[in-house]
Amino acid sequence: MFTPQHIQQFNSIETPFYYYNTALLQNTISAIKAAAPKNYTIHYALKANAHPTLLNIFKHAGFGADCVSGNEVKRAIECNFAPSHIVFAGVGKSDNEINYALDNNIFCFNVESIHELQIINQLAALKNKTANIALRINPNVDAYTHKYITTGLEENKFGINPYEFDTVLSELKKLNNLHLIGLHFHIGSQIQDLTPFKNLCLRVNDINKWFIQKGYLLPHINLGGGLGINYSQPDTEAIVDFESYFNVFKQFLELQPQQHVHFELGRCIVGQCGSLISRVLYIKNGINTNFAILDAGMTELIRPALYQAFHKIENISANCASPVSHLPSSIIHLKYDVVGPICESSDCFGKAVSLPETKRGHLIAIRSAGAYGEVMSSRYNLRNEVKSVF
Ligand code: LLP
């Protein structure tokens, strides 16, 4: 929700830029802390947004860091996350990345294949070290989300499949520089219906029992992230119902008292606090379609082009200019295809979007862009690096 003060602030800044509402972020963090049982550890997933200002907030909140590249591990360390609170996942960790993480004594590698186990063991042996590892398991649980962000099915490249478990355990007996400390799962992202998380718990219970029967009572069970946000109504549901989310795990997860639960949350923490702010450059009226051409494009926010993702689009100049006494129906609304300046037809934020009559120079906010927005921006067309404002 933007006020005339925001417009005043934004008018003095060159667009496009990301605006982050840190007060909302703090409230979101408080809601997580109030809802999560004390023995659950939350790792913030840097892949959602790795801006140092935000990372400092998460560090102070006491979250750990979930990283998927050597540079994310480096960023977490630079932002003073203790290495003992850093987990490192990813199907294709390079030798350099593994070495960097070993040198910094991170808490745990989430390992995605038998081959990767062998390589981490080899590299750790060269350093005379023992690496803590968790097995990233592909639980074959459908997250019912966009196919590009589903990860927990057999057809996905992620994780070790249950039919490989016997081989993994016999292989681990030979790998003396690895210490198996846990199991790791992640079924996908932008999951709003909680049923897939219940299904995940039931699978985890079975898999955990299997390992215990084989003599492995593993102290750490990491359930990944994936909790979705409401892209249609960013103001009415600015903070996710964390209580219901954690209740699923409290209710359905059956662990041993010695086992500690971890999460890797990204989008549901940081998604709603960010908006991409841009300005209308041109209005182009066609026979059937009006275009509002912005100075932000798929280079700043690629989600609509890549996943056909919906983001609420608001003309905040027009919204804030209309006197409070105006009934909404008295403001003329028109339909616009809201597009960017990039030479691609997929560079479109929304089709037939109903907006108050929109003019050159108006500020447009593309909401719920705090997660997977700035981090996925690119320099395509040699565009400037996108800025951020707090
Ligand atoms: N843990 C693992 C192993 C992951 O792969 C992910 C996300 C997370 C945690 C955090 O998931 P979250 O809580 O944010 O859902 N670029 C896509 C999303 C890709 C998600 C990748 N993995 C998007 O814009 O929707």
Boltz pocket constraint, residues with backbone or C-beta under 6 A from the ligand:
constraints:
  - pocket:
      binder: B
      contacts: [[A, 45], [A, 47], [A, 48], [A, 66], [A, 89], [A, 148], [A, 149], [A, 151], [A, 185], [A, 186], [A, 188], [A, 189], [A, 190], [A, 224], [A, 225], [A, 226], [A, 227], [A, 264], [A, 265], [A, 266], [A, 267], [A, 268], [A, 303], [A, 307], [A, 371], [A, 372]]
      max_distance: 6.0
